[in-house]
Amino acid sequence: MATKCDRCKNTTKSWTMSTFNTEQICMECKDKERKHPKFKEAQDAEHQAVKNGNYNFGGIGKPDDL
């Protein structure tokens, strides 16, 4: 089943959740995320939220330059 990436709007057959927010994004957008300077900060925040029992963490927000 194909869907559209919430970020770039391209059609994709594989997607994942953004680390910055709750968007469902394609793998190309995920690669861009991984290269962003705030990616580790977003990962660490999500990890801490899960450790605290928050399994519905909404992320730190998508940076404007992403």
N, C-alpha and C positions, 0 to 999 in steps of 0.2 A: 504494500500500500504506500503510495507516494503522498507526501504532504508538503506544505510550504514552510520554509524556515521563517520563524517569527522575526528574525533580524534582517536578513537580506531579501527575503520573500522569494528566493529561488525554490523550485521544486526539488525535493530530495527524497530518497528512499531510506536514508539513515540519518538519525538525529540524536541529540543528547540534550540534557539540561545545561543551561548556562551556569557557570560558577558565580557570576555576578548578580543574577536575578532569576526569575522563574520562566524565562523564555525557553522554548524548545528550538534549538539551533542546529544547523547543518554542520558537518564535520569541517568544512572550510572556515566557518565562523568560529568554531571551537579552536582551530589552529591559531587564528588571530588572537583569540582570548588568551591562549597559553603564552603568547609572546608579549602580552601587555605588562607593563611594569607593576600594576596593582594585582596581578593574578595571584601571587603568593599570599598577599593580604586577604584576598577573597577566600582562598582555600583555607587559610588559618582560621578565619572567622566562621566559616561553615563547620570546620572540624570542632571548634570550641562550642558552637551551638549544639551540635550533636552530642558532644560529651555532657552538656548540660541538660540533655533530654529534649531539645527542640528539634524534632525530625521534620518540621515544616519551615525551616529557615528560608526566608525570602531573599537572602543575599545582601550584599553591601550596596547594591545599585550599580548599573552599567555606567562606566565612565563615558563622558561626552565624546571622547576621541576614539571610541571603539565602534 
